[in-house]
Amino acid sequence: MGILSGLKQLNDARKERNEAARSARREARIQEIESFIKKEYSVHDMGVERILGSIGDTGIFDLDRTVKASAPILTTMLEEIYLNQEKVSQMHELEGRYAELRERYDELKKEHDALILELTRKEQFTR
């Protein structure tokens, strides 16, 4: 069991590193998007919050500009949704496979117990 627990720890550490790297890439992408908005639309920090904020805060003449400026962030959000959907579908698939393996394990365990019981009965008769 020591080897298996060591492998599990290594796998968990790898997953944590991958998740941290993914979060760092996402954060860098968001920073790039905000700098793009600042540069492309010539707005300051308060303006970025206004463009990315509620559409109700802007006038109807700013609606096109708000949608254009928000497009990169919306794309990033959609990417996150698709990645999460993929992970959820993989989890469901793995859960189904785990249930099948668990049933098979229970069947084999019953067969094992029956064989052990039969073996002990045969040993009693041979003595």
LOKEZA-424534 format. One line per 8 residues: number of its first residue (from 1); their letters; for each residue x, y, z of N, C-alpha, C. Coordinates in Angstrom, 1 decimal, m for minus. Layout:
<rs>
NUM> a> X/Y/Z/X/Y/Z/X/Y/Z  ...
</rs>
This chain:
<rs>
1> mgilsglk> 0.8/m1.2/0.0/0.0/0.0/0.0/0.9/1.3/0.0  2.1/1.2/0.5/3.0/2.3/0.5/3.2/2.9/m0.9  3.4/2.0/m1.8/3.7/2.4/m3.2/2.5/3.1/m3.8  1.3/2.5/m3.5/0.1/3.1/m4.1/m0.2/4.5/m3.4  0.0/4.6/m2.1/m0.3/5.9/m1.5/0.7/6.9/m2.0  2.0/6.5/m2.2/3.0/7.4/m2.8/2.6/7.9/m4.2  2.1/6.9/m5.0/1.7/7.3/m6.3/0.5/8.3/m6.3  m0.4/8.0/m5.3/m1.6/8.9/m5.2/m1.1/10.3/m4.8
9> qlndarke> m0.2/10.4/m3.9/0.3/11.7/m3.4/1.0/12.4/m4.6  1.8/11.7/m5.4/2.4/12.3/m6.6/1.3/12.8/m7.5  0.3/12.0/m7.8/m0.8/12.3/m8.7/m1.5/13.6/m8.2  m1.8/13.6/m6.9/m2.5/14.7/m6.3/m1.6/16.0/m6.4  m0.3/15.9/m6.2/0.6/17.0/m6.3/0.6/17.5/m7.7  0.6/16.6/m8.7/0.6/17.0/m10.1/m0.7/17.7/m10.4  m1.8/17.2/m9.9/m3.1/17.9/m10.2/m3.1/19.3/m9.6  m2.6/19.4/m8.4/m2.5/20.8/m7.8/m1.6/21.7/m8.6
17> rneaarsa> m0.5/21.2/m9.1/0.4/22.1/m9.9/m0.3/22.5/m11.2  m1.0/21.5/m11.8/m1.7/21.8/m13.1/m2.8/22.8/m12.9  m3.5/22.7/m11.8/m4.6/23.6/m11.5/m4.0/25.0/m11.2  m2.9/25.1/m10.4/m2.3/26.4/m10.1/m1.8/27.0/m11.4  m1.2/26.2/m12.3/m0.7/26.8/m13.6/m1.9/27.3/m14.4  m3.0/26.5/m14.4/m4.2/26.9/m15.2/m4.7/28.2/m14.6  m4.8/28.4/m13.3/m5.3/29.6/m12.7/m4.4/30.8/m13.0  m3.1/30.5/m13.0/m2.1/31.6/m13.3/m2.3/32.0/m14.8
25> rreariqe> m2.5/31.0/m15.7/m2.7/31.4/m17.1/m4.0/32.2/m17.3  m5.0/31.8/m16.6/m6.3/32.5/m16.7/m6.1/33.9/m16.1  m5.4/34.1/m15.0/m5.2/35.4/m14.4/m4.4/36.3/m15.4  m3.4/35.7/m16.0/m2.6/36.5/m17.0/m3.4/36.9/m18.2  m4.3/36.0/m18.6/m5.2/36.2/m19.8/m6.1/37.4/m19.4  m6.7/37.4/m18.2/m7.6/38.5/m17.8/m6.8/39.8/m17.8  m5.6/39.8/m17.3/m4.8/41.0/m17.2/m4.5/41.5/m18.6  m4.2/40.6/m19.6/m4.0/41.0/m20.9/m5.2/41.6/m21.5
33> iesfikke> m6.4/41.0/m21.2/m7.7/41.5/m21.7/m7.9/42.9/m21.2  m7.7/43.1/m19.9/m7.9/44.5/m19.3/m6.9/45.5/m19.9  m5.7/45.1/m20.2/m4.7/46.0/m20.8/m5.1/46.3/m22.2  m5.7/45.3/m22.9/m6.2/45.5/m24.3/m7.3/46.5/m24.3  m8.2/46.4/m23.4/m9.4/47.3/m23.3/m8.9/48.7/m23.0  m8.0/48.8/m22.1/m7.4/50.1/m21.7/m6.8/50.8/m22.9  m6.0/50.0/m23.7/m5.3/50.5/m24.8/m6.2/50.8/m26.0  m7.0/49.8/m26.3/m7.9/49.9/m27.5/m9.0/50.9/m27.4
41> ysvhdmgv> m9.6/51.0/m26.2/m10.7/51.9/m26.0/m10.3/53.2/m25.2  m9.0/53.4/m25.0/m8.5/54.6/m24.3/m9.3/54.9/m23.1  m9.4/54.0/m22.2/m10.0/54.2/m20.9/m9.1/54.0/m19.8  m9.4/54.6/m18.6/m8.6/54.5/m17.4/m9.2/53.4/m16.6  m8.6/53.2/m15.4/m9.1/52.1/m14.5/m10.6/52.2/m14.2  m11.1/53.4/m13.9/m12.5/53.6/m13.6/m13.3/53.3/m14.9  m12.8/53.7/m16.1/m13.5/53.4/m17.3/m13.7/52.0/m17.6  m12.6/51.2/m17.3/m12.7/49.7/m17.5/m13.8/49.1/m16.7
49> erilgsig> m13.9/49.6/m15.5/m14.9/49.0/m14.6/m16.3/49.4/m15.2  m16.4/50.6/m15.7/m17.7/51.1/m16.3/m18.0/50.3/m17.5  m17.0/50.0/m18.4/m17.2/49.3/m19.6/m17.6/47.8/m19.3  m16.8/47.2/m18.3/m17.1/45.8/m18.0/m18.2/45.7/m17.0  m18.6/46.8/m16.4/m19.7/46.7/m15.4/m21.0/46.5/m16.0  m22.0/46.9/m15.2/m23.4/46.7/m15.7/m23.7/47.5/m16.9  m24.4/46.9/m17.8/m24.8/47.7/m19.0/m25.8/48.8/m18.6  m26.5/48.6/m17.6/m27.5/49.6/m17.1/m26.8/50.9/m16.7
57> dtgifdld> m25.5/50.9/m16.4/m24.8/52.1/m16.0/m24.4/52.9/m17.2  m24.4/52.4/m18.4/m24.0/53.1/m19.6/m25.2/53.5/m20.4  m25.1/54.5/m21.2/m26.1/54.9/m22.1/m26.3/54.0/m23.3  m27.3/54.2/m24.1/m27.6/53.3/m25.2/m26.5/53.5/m26.3  m25.9/54.7/m26.4/m24.8/54.9/m27.3/m23.6/54.2/m27.0  m23.4/53.8/m25.7/m22.2/53.1/m25.3/m22.4/51.5/m25.4  m23.6/51.1/m25.8/m23.9/49.7/m25.8/m23.0/48.9/m26.7  m22.8/49.4/m27.9/m21.9/48.7/m28.9/m20.5/48.7/m28.3
65> rtvkasap> m20.0/49.8/m27.8/m18.7/49.8/m27.2/m18.5/48.8/m26.0  m19.6/48.8/m25.2/m19.5/47.9/m24.1/m19.5/46.4/m24.5  m20.3/46.1/m25.5/m20.2/44.7/m26.0/m18.9/44.4/m26.6  m18.3/45.3/m27.4/m17.0/45.0/m28.1/m16.0/44.9/m27.0  m16.0/45.7/m26.0/m15.0/45.7/m25.0/m15.1/44.4/m24.1  m16.3/43.9/m23.9/m16.6/42.8/m23.1/m16.3/41.4/m23.8  m16.2/41.5/m25.1/m16.1/40.2/m25.9/m15.0/39.3/m25.4  m13.7/39.9/m25.2/m12.7/39.0/m24.8/m12.9/38.3/m23.5
73> ilttmlee> m13.5/39.0/m22.5/m13.8/38.4/m21.2/m15.0/37.4/m21.4  m15.9/37.7/m22.2/m17.0/36.7/m22.5/m16.4/35.4/m23.1  m15.5/35.6/m24.0/m14.8/34.4/m24.6/m14.1/33.6/m23.6  m13.4/34.3/m22.7/m12.7/33.6/m21.6/m13.6/32.8/m20.7  m14.8/33.5/m20.4/m15.8/32.8/m19.6/m16.3/31.6/m20.3  m16.6/31.7/m21.6/m17.1/30.5/m22.4/m16.1/29.4/m22.4  m14.8/29.7/m22.5/m13.8/28.7/m22.5/m13.8/28.0/m21.2  m13.9/28.7/m20.1/m14.0/28.1/m18.8/m15.2/27.2/m18.6
81> iylnqekv> m16.3/27.6/m19.2/m17.5/26.8/m19.1/m17.3/25.5/m19.9  m16.8/25.6/m21.1/m16.5/24.4/m21.9/m15.5/23.4/m21.2  m14.5/24.0/m20.6/m13.5/23.2/m19.9/m14.2/22.5/m18.7  m15.0/23.2/m18.0/m15.7/22.6/m16.9/m16.7/21.5/m17.3  m17.4/21.8/m18.4/m18.3/20.8/m19.0/m17.6/19.5/m19.3  m16.4/19.7/m19.9/m15.6/18.5/m20.3/m15.2/17.7/m19.1  m14.8/18.4/m18.0/m14.4/17.8/m16.8/m15.6/17.1/m16.1  m16.8/17.7/m16.2/m18.0/17.1/m15.6/m18.3/15.8/m16.3
89> sqmheleg> m18.3/15.9/m17.6/m18.6/14.7/m18.4/m17.6/13.5/m18.1  m16.3/13.9/m18.0/m15.3/12.9/m17.6/m15.6/12.3/m16.3  m16.0/13.2/m15.3/m16.3/12.7/m14.0/m17.5/11.7/m14.0  m18.5/12.0/m14.8/m19.7/11.1/m14.9/m19.3/9.8/m15.5  m18.5/9.9/m16.5/m18.0/8.6/m17.2/m17.2/7.8/m16.2  m16.3/8.5/m15.4/m15.5/7.7/m14.4/m16.3/7.2/m13.3  m17.3/7.9/m12.9/m18.2/7.4/m11.8/m19.0/6.2/m12.3  m19.4/6.2/m13.6/m20.1/5.0/m14.1/m19.2/3.8/m14.2
97> ryaelrer> m18.0/4.1/m14.6/m17.0/3.0/m14.7/m16.6/2.5/m13.3  m16.5/3.4/m12.3/m16.2/3.0/m11.0/m17.3/2.1/m10.4  m18.6/2.4/m10.7/m19.7/1.6/m10.2/m19.7/0.2/m10.8  m19.3/0.1/m12.1/m19.2/m1.2/m12.8/m18.1/m2.0/m12.1  m16.9/m1.3/m11.9/m15.8/m2.1/m11.3/m16.1/m2.5/m9.8  m16.9/m1.6/m9.1/m17.3/m1.9/m7.8/m18.2/m3.2/m7.7  m19.1/m3.2/m8.7/m20.0/m4.4/m8.7/m19.2/m5.7/m9.0  m18.3/m5.5/m10.0/m17.5/m6.7/m10.3/m16.6/m7.1/m9.1
105> ydelkkeh> m16.1/m6.2/m8.4/m15.3/m6.5/m7.2/m16.1/m7.2/m6.2  m17.3/m6.7/m6.0/m18.2/m7.4/m5.0/m18.5/m8.8/m5.4  m18.8/m9.0/m6.7/m19.0/m10.4/m7.2/m17.8/m11.3/m7.0  m16.6/m10.8/m7.3/m15.4/m11.6/m7.1/m15.1/m11.8/m5.6  m15.5/m10.9/m4.8/m15.3/m11.0/m3.3/m16.2/m12.2/m2.8  m17.5/m12.2/m3.3/m18.4/m13.3/m3.0/m17.9/m14.6/m3.4  m17.3/m14.7/m4.7/m16.8/m15.9/m5.2/m15.6/m16.4/m4.3  m14.8/m15.4/m4.0/m13.6/m15.7/m3.1/m14.0/m16.3/m1.8
113> dalilelt> m15.0/m15.6/m1.2/m15.5/m16.1/0.1/m16.0/m17.5/0.0  m16.8/m17.8/m1.1/m17.4/m19.1/m1.3/m16.3/m20.1/m1.5  m15.2/m19.8/m2.2/m14.1/m20.7/m2.4/m13.4/m21.0/m1.1  m13.2/m20.0/m0.3/m12.5/m20.2/0.9/m13.3/m21.1/1.8  m14.6/m20.8/1.9/m15.5/m21.7/2.7/m15.5/m23.1/2.2  m15.5/m23.3/0.9/m15.4/m24.7/0.3/m14.1/m25.3/0.6  m13.0/m24.6/0.6/m11.7/m25.1/0.9/m11.6/m25.5/2.3  m12.1/m24.7/3.2/m12.1/m25.1/4.7/m13.0/m26.3/4.9
121> rkeqftr> m14.1/m26.5/4.2/m14.9/m27.7/4.4/m14.1/m28.9/4.0  m13.4/m28.8/2.8/m12.7/m30.0/2.3/m11.5/m30.3/3.2  m10.9/m29.3/3.9/m9.8/m29.6/4.8/m10.3/m30.3/6.0  m11.5/m30.0/6.5/m12.1/m30.6/7.6/m12.3/m32.1/7.3  m12.8/m32.5/6.1/m13.0/m33.9/5.8/m11.7/m34.7/5.6  m10.6/m34.0/5.2/m9.4/m34.7/5.0/m8.6/m35.0/6.3  m8.9/m34.3/7.3/m8.3/m34.5/8.6/m8.7/m35.7/9.3
</rs>
